[in-house]
Every structure is written in structure tokens, then in C-alpha cells.
């Protein structure tokens, strides 16, 4: 990773490639799967590590949109016959403008912007996507506030469909020594090809930096809870049947704790916080934040709590992860990552909402409107 920070502990690092979260450090432990150099995100196949996913999230059945602008649009398929996370070269694979230092909600943050042209991956209309990351400390907890906004800025069409989320993989097993957090320092650095924004929580003593070349963590032993028991029933290839029902292999009561074992439970499903699609606005930011998931690991004492204004979230335990070993530009070895190396919690709209007339209202974007969402991540160590 470009740049260095002496006597510091980096809380967050963001990169323009996919407006990605590269680091989320808590008490010296980076809890997200990543690569130590920005260039590796393009060189090594990986399952969306930290990316901002768009122009839509999750799957669209048959990679087709019917009755949009009174037309049918055929999208670029990348998951069998379906479109997944915006297509083969979705927003997570694009280079965003930024990071730019900004003030948001009365706090300092970083801003990224991306203009997605009409026809990109088959989607109609030119849209501008905006991401704000605001970090800080609250009651001894490291907090990341993430806000998304999308606007139809082109004149090619009257309407399009959108959806945005972040595809982090959180892990909780191995960690570095602690560091006493005292105040916030912002630094922007890196080459012109890979500019980087790092939010630093510094102390008055040398601190240990988490070594990303250490063996990758496993999620085994992580204790979780989810804010709902409802999910979208799906076909074997991940397409909703249309039925929203109680998830069969997790606790039948919301917010009840359950433990992840070596192989089970193994969900990769969309859980539903709001089961009334007609009531879901295009811009959810005015809605109250609700806890959608909590996680902690007894061995490390690390905790993560996720709140969102979104009506759904994907909860995925990494069953398909298969990232090969690689090397940095300096020849340092980066370990391979495999199944269950991390947990994804992706606040979003319903799976296949763009493709279904009865759900499309939550993601249909017209001229003069804004798509919006907000999620807050709180992490701490016992």
C-alpha cells in the first residue's frame, strides 16, 4: 500500500478502485479482507473485497429488464444467465473520482464520485453515484458512517434502476496488539495512479500495524445475531421465488444469538427488514437506523454492530471465496483466502427488485429524484 504512517494506527483506508474500504482497524486488528496494495485488486481474482457494488446489487433474473422506458433492456450476464452486482465490470471494478476530503453531518469525511454512462453493462441512462465515508469515535467505539446517493443526470431516458451497497468481508480471529486511541488525523497520500485516503487514530507511543501477510482469519466461533428472521426464498441459482418466509436454519426469534461453526450454518441469503415493498421509498435516508446484524468473537473480544436504513441485507458466510496466493510489488507473500474467511453483511434492496414490477418502486430512479441509503458500522474490543 502506498505511503506509510510512523507511530500510528490506521483506523480506515479507502481506495478509488471501487471506492473500496481497504482497511477497518479496531484495536490494531484489520477486520476486513483486503489486499495490501491497491494494484492487486485488479491483478488478483477476488469476490468484491470491500467494493462499492452497483449499478444494482445482487442478482437480476435472466439479466433482463422488461417494461422500463417502455422497452426491454438486455444486461451483461456474469452469474450464469443472470446479472450479479451490476455485471462483469460493475461499479466495484471501476475507478472512482476521489478521495476528496469533505464535511458531512458536521464531521470530516471522504467523498467519492462515479459517473456511469448510458448503456454501461446494458443499463439505461447516465447516472452519478456518490459515496461519503465519515469516521470517528463514539463512547469508545470506532464508527464508520456510510452514505450512498445516485442521481439520473443524463437526458437519454426518463427512468432507470439502481442499487448500491458495500461488499466487505469481516473476520474476527487473529489480531495485533492494542493501541490507545486519542485523536483523529487525516492523511491523503499515494501515487497518481493509486491515491489513497487514510483516517488515522494516533497515540503517543509506537503501535503495531496489522500484518496482512499473516494467515487469513476464519469466521468459526463468531457469535452473531440478525435483526429479522424473514428472508427471500430462492431457487438453486439464487433467484427469488417471490415468497418471503422465516429462515429455516437460524433462530426463529430476531436478535437471538447463534454461533458460526467450521461449516455451518452457511447462509448466503437476503434477509428482509421491511416485508411491505410498497412502503419502501427510493431514498431511505429519512428512515430511522435499525440494527440489522451484530457479531463478536469470544477469542479476540472484537465486536461489530451494523445499523441501516435499508429494507434488506444479504448475509453471506463466504462459501464461494477462493482467492489465490499472490505477491506485492516488493515480493512480499499474501496468503490465499478460502471458504469462510469472512462474513458479508450487505444492506440493500430486495434481490431482483429491478426485474420485478411489484418490487421495482424501491429502485426505480427518475429525473429529479435521488436514490439514497445510509448504514453505520460500530466496532470495539472488550
N, C-alpha and C positions, 0 to 999 in steps of 0.2 A: 504494500500500500504506500502511495506517495506520501512523503513528509514524515516527520517524527515529532514527538512531544516528550521533552525531558521532565522527569519528576511529576508526571501527570497520569491520571487515569481517565481514559476516554469513555464517556457515557454513551454517546451515539456518534455514528459516522454514516453519512449519506453520499451516494454517488449518482451522477447524471444518467448512467445506463439503467433505464427503467425507473428513475427516481427512487432507487432502491435503498432500503435500510441495510447497511453493511455491518454495523455493529450496534448492539444494545447491551451495554455493560452494566452489570449490577454487582457491587462489592467485588470488583476485579474479575468477574466472570461474564464473558460474552454469551448471552443466552440464545443467539440466533445463528443458524447455519449460514456460512458465507464463504467467500474466497478472500485471501489476504491482499490481493491485488485486483484493481478494477478490470484490468485487461483479461483476467481469467474468466470473467463472466461471459465473454464472447468466445473464448477459446475452448472451454470445457463444457460438455453437455451437462445440464443440471435442471432440476424441476422447479424453476421460477424462484430461486433463493432471494427472498427479500424484495421481489419485484412489485411495482405498481401494475396490477393487472387491468387491462381494458382492450379495446373499446367496450367489450362486455365481459362479464365474469362467468366462469363455469361453462356449461355446455349449451349449445343451441342445436336442437334436433335437426338432423339432415343438413346442417349448415345452410339453412334457407329461411328467409323472412318473407311471409306472404302478406299481401294487403297493407303494405307500407307505402305511402305516397301513391296508392292505387297501383302498385307494382309488386313484382316478385324479385327479390334480390338473392343471388346465389353467392354465398360466402366461401372463403377459402377453408377447406376442411383440414383438420390436423389431429383428430381423435377418431380414427375410423372414418365414418361418413359424416361426423359431426364437427362443429366448430367448438374449440375449447379456449377459454381465456383470450378471446379476440383474434384467434387464428395463429398460423405458424410464426408470424412476426408481429405479434400484438404489442401493446404499449410497453410491456415489460422488457421487450427486446430492442426498444428504440432509445435513442439518446435524447434526453430532455434538456431544455434550457435551464440553467441553474448549476449549483445552488446560489440563490440570492438571499442575503440577509434582510429580514423584514421584521415588522412588529405585527403581532396577531393576538387578539384578545388580551391586549395590554402586556404581552410578553414578547421577548425576542424569539424569532424562529427562522426557518429557512423555507424558501419558496422554489418550486419547480413548475415549469410550464411546457406543454407539448401541444402542437397543432397537428391534428390528424386530418389529412386531406380526404376529400370526397373520393370514394372508391377504394380507399386503403383496406386491404383484406376483404373487399367486397361490400363494405358498409357505406351507405349513402350519406352525403353531407360532410362539409368541413366543420370540425368541432375543435374547440380549445379546451384542453384539460389543465387543471390547476391543482397542485398539492401543497399544503402547508404542514410542516412538521414543527411543533413547538414543544420544547423540553424544559423540565425544571424539577424541583424538589417540593414535595408536599408531605408534611408530617413524617419526614424521614424516608419517604418512598420516592423512587425515581419514576418520573411521569413523562410519557410521550403522548401528546395530543395530535391526532392526525385528522386533517380535514380535506375533503375532495370536493371539487366543483367542476362541472362541464357545461359549456355553452355552445349552441349551434351558431357559428359565426359566418358560415358560407351562405350563399344565395342559391345553391344548386337544388335544394329540396326544401320542403316545408317541415319535414319531420324526420327523425332518425331514432335509433335506440342506443342506450348507453348503460354502463355499469362499471364501477371501479372498486377495487379492494387491494389489500396488500397480502402478499403470499410469503410471509415469514415462516420459518421452521424454528420453533422454540425447543431448547433442550436444557436439562437441569442437573446433569450428573456431576461432571468434573468442573472444578473451579479453582481460581487463583487466589492468593492471599488477599485479605481485605484492605481497604484504604479508607481513611476518614475523609468524608466529603465535606467541603466547606463553602465553596462558591463556584460560580459559573464563569467559564472563559470560552469565548468563541474563537475559532481559527479557521481560515479558509486557505487551502493550500493545494498543491498537486501540479502536474504538468497541464499544458493547454489541452491535451487530449483527454486527460482524466482529472478534471477539477474535483475537489472533494470538500465537503463541509463536515467539520468535526465539532461537536459540542463537548467540551471538556469540563469535568468536575475535578478540581485540583485540590491537593492537600499540601501541607508544609513539609512533607517527608517524601523520600523516594517511594514509589509504589510499583507493584509488579504488574506487567502488562500480560493479558491472557495470550498464551501461545496457541495460535490456530493450527499448528502442526502437531499438536498433541492428538492422541486417539479421539475420534469423534464420540460425542456422548450418545447415550441411549435413553429412551424415554421410560424404560422399565422402572417401576417403582413410583412414578409420578402419580400423585393423587389429584383428581380433577372433579369439578362439578360443572354442570351446564344449566343455563337459565330456563330451559324448556325441555320437555320430553317429546315434543312433536317434531316430525321430520317429513320430508317429501319422499314417499315411496318411489323407488326407481326400478327400471329394468336392468338386466345384467350389464348393459353398456352405459349405464349412468343417466338414462333419460327418465324424467318423472312420468309416473303413470297417471298423474292428476290427483292422486289420493294423498291427503295429509293425515297422518296417523301417529300413534305412540311408537317410539323406537323400541324394538323388541329385546335388545340385549344390553341395555343400560338401565339404571334405576328409573322406576316409574314415577318418581317424585322429582320435580325441579329442584335444583341446587343441592341434591343429595350427593355426598362424596362417593367416588369409586376409584379403584386403583388400576393402573395400566400394568399388565404383566409383560412377559417376554414376547408373547404373540397375540394376546387377547386382553380386553376387547380391541377390535380393529376397525372402527368406523371410518368411512370416507363418504359422509352424507351431509345433506343440507338440513339443518335444524331450523325450525320456524318459531320466531318470537311473536309474530302477528299473523294469525291464520285467516284474516279478512283482507284479501288482496285489494278490494275496492277502497279500503280506508288508507292505503299506503300512498303517501304523497311522493312526487318526483324528488323533492328536496326534503329530506328527513331531519335537517339540522335544527329545526324548531322543536322537534320532539325531545322528550327527556332521555338522557342517557340511562341505559339499563345494563346491569351486569349480565353478560352472555356466557362467560366462562371464567373459571378460576383454576389455577394449577399450582401445586407446590411439590417439592421433593424433600422427604424427611432427611436424606443424607446430607444435602447441601444447605437446607434451611431456606432455599430460594422460593419466592412466591411470585406469581403473576396473576393480575386481575384485569379482565378486559370488559370495558363498557362500550356500548354503541347505540346509535340512534337507528340502526338498520333493522329491517324486519326479519332477517335470516342470517345464518352463518354456516359456512362449511366447517366441519370438524373432521380433520384428516390426520391419521397417525402414521403416515409415511410409508405405506406398504409397497409403493412402486419406486421408491428412491433407489437409484443405482448410479452414483457419481464416481467416476474412476479416479484413482490416484493421479496427481499432477505435480508440477514443479513451478515455483515462482520464477520471475526473471533472473533472480540471483541464484537459482538452483536449489532452493530450499524445498523439501518434500512436503506436500499437502496430502494428508490421509484421504483415502476413499471414504465415501459415505454410503451407507446402505439402508435397508429397511428399518423403520422406527428410529431413525436418527433424530427426529424432531416431530413436533406437533404443529399443525397448521390450524389456526382459527381465522377464518376469512369472513368478516362482516360483509353482507351483500344483499342483493335482491334474490328472488326465487330463481332456482335453476330453470333455464329455458323460458324465463319471463319474456324476453324479446320475441320469441317464436310463438307465443300463445296469446290470442286475442284477449282471453279472460284475465291475463296477468300483465299484459303489456303496459297498462297505465302507470305502473311503478317505474318504468324505464323508458317511456316514450318521451323524447325531447323535441319540442317545437321552438320555432323562432321566438325570442323574447323570454324564454324560460331558462331556468337553471336546474340542473341536476346537482344534488348536494348530499353529503353524508359526513358524519363525524364519529370517530372512535377514540377512546382513551385507554392507554395501557399503563398500569401501575405495577411496579416491581420492587421487591425489597428482600432483605435477608434477615432471618431471625438473629 
